Amino acid sequence: MLPSTKNALYMIPFISLIFVVLFFIYPTNSLEAALRGIAIWWDVLFPALFPFLVVSEILLGIGIVHFFGTLFDPIMRPLFRVPGIGGFVMTMGFASGYPVGARLTSKLWEQKLVNQIEGERLVSFTSTSDPIFLIGAVSVGFFHDANLALILATSHYGAGIIVGLMMRFHGRNLAINTTNHTSKQSGFILFRAFRSMHKARLEDGRALGVIIYEAIEASIRLIFVVGGLVVFFSVILEILTITNFLNLFNEIFHLLLPIFGLPAELSQVIINGIFEVTLGAKSAADADSSLMTKTAAAAFVVSWGGLSVHAQIMSLLHTTNLRYHPFLFARLCHGIFAAVLVFLLWTPFQSHQKTLTFFIPAMNISSETQYHSLIFSFSLWIVSFLLICTLSLYFIYMLFKLFQFVFKLH
């Protein structure tokens, strides 16, 4: 261990003691911040994340990921240099938001379906925000403009794909950096995918009731960890704000941003976004700047994720050998790429706004209750869709096995 790392570790107890003292000095503010964190967790994160966590665990148990692994291998391996199973992680990560991508990646590492380098590549570009946060919270709730949803989503997920293409070069100098769990059997790729799913289901061996029970149990543990981290960082940020500790960073960014051609008013946005994504996106909407600049700032904050999200990812990776610093580098690049894409796409999107937003449903979220209802409805719709797809795949597979049996009889 490097001397600088040892010194940093020795400072942790001292810093913790300082915060404990500050909690006693400002008990009311700390309590209010904790209650705000709990409200965010219970009203937003729990209904948005918990169904996805349970379903993803069930899909892992019944072998659906192996189906996607065989099906997506010709796409994911040459593009991102990860096994085809990464296509499932990418789909679930983009649909449900952080930290589901990291959760699935760590599970695949535990099952030896990805190695260290592949896991670090995968978690770097599958840890994204969910669409309902971009549409309901940022575009409608903070900016009060549903038309921004499309450019925010395009820049955010487009930048995520760019990060994935960039991270394919991560670990390229290592001698062993690929795994191959794709079925080597001949035949049509869809049939091979069904065979891989069936083989994985037999190897798992658990009854469906056991899979569901353990999926709920593991998801509850994870969702409480996520809630604890949200509350913790909510209180920390409140303490740093009360003690004016953040003013130092505010002055630094106030001087640095004009050098890069950005308004100094965004300094508070960057500081809030570094710690917490929701607060940073809200600050971006309230900033005194042009709409294009504020949208780019929001895209950066959402793609960066905030230290609260980073802590959630670290808590999921600590049981693996996946390192944090590639993820940190990827988050920074994701934020920069997303902001740049907003600037590049702003004029074309504004010129064709009516055409591009034709298929986006009009939304009028006038209350917090309606927003929470939208989150819950979206989560249930996606979960129901995934379950229907799963049952359909099993039904097709059983027909395929029946067809094979009848063909052998003849």
N, C-alpha and C positions, 0 to 999 in steps of 0.2 A: 504494500500500500504506500502511495506517495505521501511525503510529509504534509503537503497542502491538504490532502484528503483527511489525514489524521487530525490536523488542526481544525478542519471544518466539523469533524465528528465530535471533537471535544467542546465545540461551541454550542452544540445542540442543547445540552442540559441548561447552560446559562441562558440561552435565548428562551427556552421553555419557561424557566423561572421568571423571566421578565414578563412574559405574557400572562402567566398566572397572577402575578402582582397586579398587572393592568386589569385583569378580569375583576379583581376585588375592588380596584379603584373605580371602575366604570361598570358596576353590576347591572344597572338598568339597561344601558346601551347594549351590553353583551347579551342579556336575556332577549331583548327585542330583536337583535340580529339573529340569534338562534331560532327564535320563533319564525322569522322570515324564511330562514333556511329550511325549517321543517315544513312550512307552507308550500315552498317551491317543490320540495321532495314529494309531499303527499298529494298535492293538487296536480302537478305536472309530470314529474319523473316517474312516480309509481305507476299511474295508469298508462303512461306511454312506453315504459321499459319492461315492466313485469310480464305482460303477455308474450312479448318477443323472447324474453329470456327463457320462459317455460317452453315455448314452442321450439326454440332452437335446441334446447336440451333433449326434447322428445325426438326431433328430427335426427339428432346425432345418434340416439339410441336405436332407432329403427332403420338406420342405414341410408337415409336419403342423401346425406352428404357424399357418400360413395357413388351414388347415382350421378350427382352433379360433378363429382370428381372425374369420372370417366367421360361424361358428356362435354365438359368444359376444358378438358386437358389440351385439346388442339388449339384452344384460344389463349388460355391463361399462361401456359408454359412459354410460348414464343414471345408474347407481349410483356408479361410481368415476371417471367422466370420463377413462377410458383406453380405447384401442382394444380390440377383442375378443380380440386376441392376449394381452392381460393375463390372460385366463382360463386360458390354458395356463401362464403364469408362476405364477399363483396356485396352481394345482393342483400343479405340480411343487415350488414353494416350501413349501407346507404338508406335502407328503408326504415330502420329502427333507431339509428343514431348511436353516438358513443354512450357506453363503452362496449356495445354488443360485439363489434368487430374484434376487439381485443379479447373478449371472453371466449369467442369461438376459436380464435387463433391459439390461445393458451390450451384449450381443450384438444385441438388438433395436435399440438406439440406433445401433450401428455399421451396421446394415442400413437405417437411416432409417425404421424401422417405428414408432418413438416419438420424440418430441422431448424437449427438456430437461425441461419441466414434467411431461409425462406419465411420463417415466422416473423423476423424483423422487417422483411420487405412487405409482408402481408398486412401486419398491424399498422404500418406507416401510412397506407393509403385507404384502408377500410374503416378507419376511425373518423367518421364524419358526423355532421348534424343530421337530424331527421327532417324530412320535408315539412311536417306539420309545424316544426319550430320556425323554419324559414318562412313559411307562408302565414301561419296563424299568429306567431309571436312577433317576429321581426317586421315582416312586410305590413300586415294589417294592424297588429297591436301597437308597435312602436312607431312605424312610419306612416300609418293610416293610408297606405297606398298598396292595394293588391297587385297593381301592375308591376311592382318591383319584384314580385315573387319569382318570375321567370328568369330575370337577369341574375338575381341572387342564386337561384338554384343552378343555373347554367355555369356561372362562375365558380360556385362552390364545388359541385361535383365534377365539372370539367377540370378544375385545378387538382382535384383528387386523383383523377385519371392521369394527369400529367405527372404528378408526384409518383404514382405507381410505375409509369414508364421510366422515370428518372431513377427510382430505387432499384430497378432491375440490374443496375450496375453495382449496387451495394454488395460487397463481398465477392466480386468477380475474380479476385486474385487468389481466392482460397481453392485448394485442390478438390475438396469435396463440399459442394454447396447445393446439390440437388438430390431430391428423393424421387423415386418412381414407384408409385402405388397404382398406376394405371393397369387395368387388366390387359394381359398379353394375349387373350383369346382372340381368335379371328371372328369375323362376322360384322354385321351392321352395328354401328356405334351405339344405337339406342338399345339393342338387345344386350350388348356388352355392359351397358350402364345398368340395366335391370339385373343382370347376373351379379354385378358387383354389389348392388344394394342387397340382394338376397343373401349373398355370402356374408356380408357384414352383419346382417340381422341374425344369421345363424351363429356367427362367432360371438356376438354380444350375449345371446342366450337368455336375457332377462324377460320376464313376462311384461306385457304392456302395462299392467297396473303398477308394477314395480318401477318401470321407466317413468311413468307419470308422477308417482310419489317422489322419487329421487329428483326429478326435474323441478318440481315445486319446492322441495327442500333446498336444493342448491340455489335456485333463483331467489328465494327469500333471504338466504344468507348474503348473496351478492347485493340485492337491492337495499339491505340495511347498511352494508358497507358504503354504498354510494350515498345514501342519505346522511350517514355520519360525516363523510367528507364534505358534502355540501354545507352542512351546518357548521362544521369546523372552519371552512374558508369564509363563510359568511361572517362569523364572529371575528376572525383575524382581520378581514378587510375593514370591518367597522372600527376595530381598535386602532388600526393604522390610520384610518381617516380622522378619528377623534384626536389622536396625538399629533396630527399634522405631519406624520412621517412621510406621507406620500407627496407632500409639497415639494420635497427635494427632487423626486423623480419628475414631478410636473414641470419644474424649472428646467431640468435637463432636456426633456423632450420638447419643451417650448423653444429651446435654442436649436435643437437638432432638426426638427421637422422642416423648417424653412430651407435648410440646406438641400433637402431632397425635393423641393418644390411643393411641399405640402403646407397647408395652413397651420399655424401654431395652435389654433383653437382645438385641434384634434389631440392635443397632448393628454387631456383628461380621459379621452376615449381610449387611448392606447393603455394608459395606466389601469383603468377599470377593466379593460379587456384582458390584460395580462393575468389578472386574478380570477375574474368570473365572467363567463361568456354572456350571461343574460344582462348583467349590469353594463358591460361594455357595449352591447348592441343597443341598449336603451340610451346610453350616453351618445352614441353615434347619431341616433335619430334626433336627439335634442341639441346637437352641436350647431354652432353658428357658422354654417358653411353651405356650399352649393349642394344640391341633392345628389349629384353624381359623386362628389367627394365623400359625402356622408354614407352613401351606399357602398363605396369602395372600402371605407373604414369598417362598416358593419361586416362586409365580406371577409376582411382580414381577421376581425375578432372571432367570428363564428368558425372560421377555418383553423385559427390558432387553438381555440377551445378553452383557454383559461387554465390556470394552475389547478383548479378544482378537478377538471377533466383529466389533466395530466396525473394528478394523484390517484384518480380512479384507475387509470391505465397501469400505473406503477404497482398498485395493489394487486392487479390481475397478473402481472408479469413476474412478480417476485418469486413465485413457485416454479418458474421456468428459468432457462438460461438465456432468455431473450433480453437484450440490453435496452436501456432506456434512451441513450444518447442518439441512436438512429431515429427513434420516434420523435425526439425533440427537434432534430434537424429537419425532419420531414414536416412537422407541424409549422415550423417557421417558413419553410418553402411554400407550404400549402397556403398560408396566409398571404404571402407576397404574390404568389401566382393568382390567387382569387381576386385580390385588389387590382392587379394589372389587367386581368380579364374584364373586370367591370369597366375600366377606362377604355379598353379596346372595343368592347361590345356596346357601349352606351349609345353612341350615335346610330349604328345599324338597328338596335332594338327600338330606339325611340322613333326612328323613321317608319318602322313596320310594326308599331305597337298594337294597332287594332288587329292585324292579321295574326301576330304571334300570340296574343292573349284571347283569341276567339274561343278556344276550347277550355279556358280556365273559368271555372264557375265563379259567379259573383258571390262575394262573401261580405257580410255586414255583422261583424262581431262587436256588439255594443256593450257587452258585459263580461266580467271575468268568468261567470258561470257558463256562458256560451262558449268561451274559449276552452274551458276544461271539458265541456261536453264534446267539443270538436276533437280534442285530443283523444278522448276515450273512444269515440266513434271510429276515428281513423285507426286506432290500434286494434279494435275489435274487427274491423273490416279486413285489415291486412292479415291478422291471425286466422280469421275464418277462411280467407282466400288460400293461405298456406296449407291449412288443414284439408280443404277441399282438393287442392292439388296433390297432396300426399295420398289421400284416399283414392283419387283417380289414378295415380301412378301404380298403386297396389292393385287396383282393379285391372288395369291394362296388363300388369305383370302376370296376374292369375290367368287372364285370357291367353296370354302368350304361352304359359306353362301348359294350359289345357290344349292349345293348338299343337304344341310339341308332342304331347302325350297321344293325341288322336293321330298325328302324322306317323308316329312310331308304330301304332297298331296296324296301320295300313302298309 
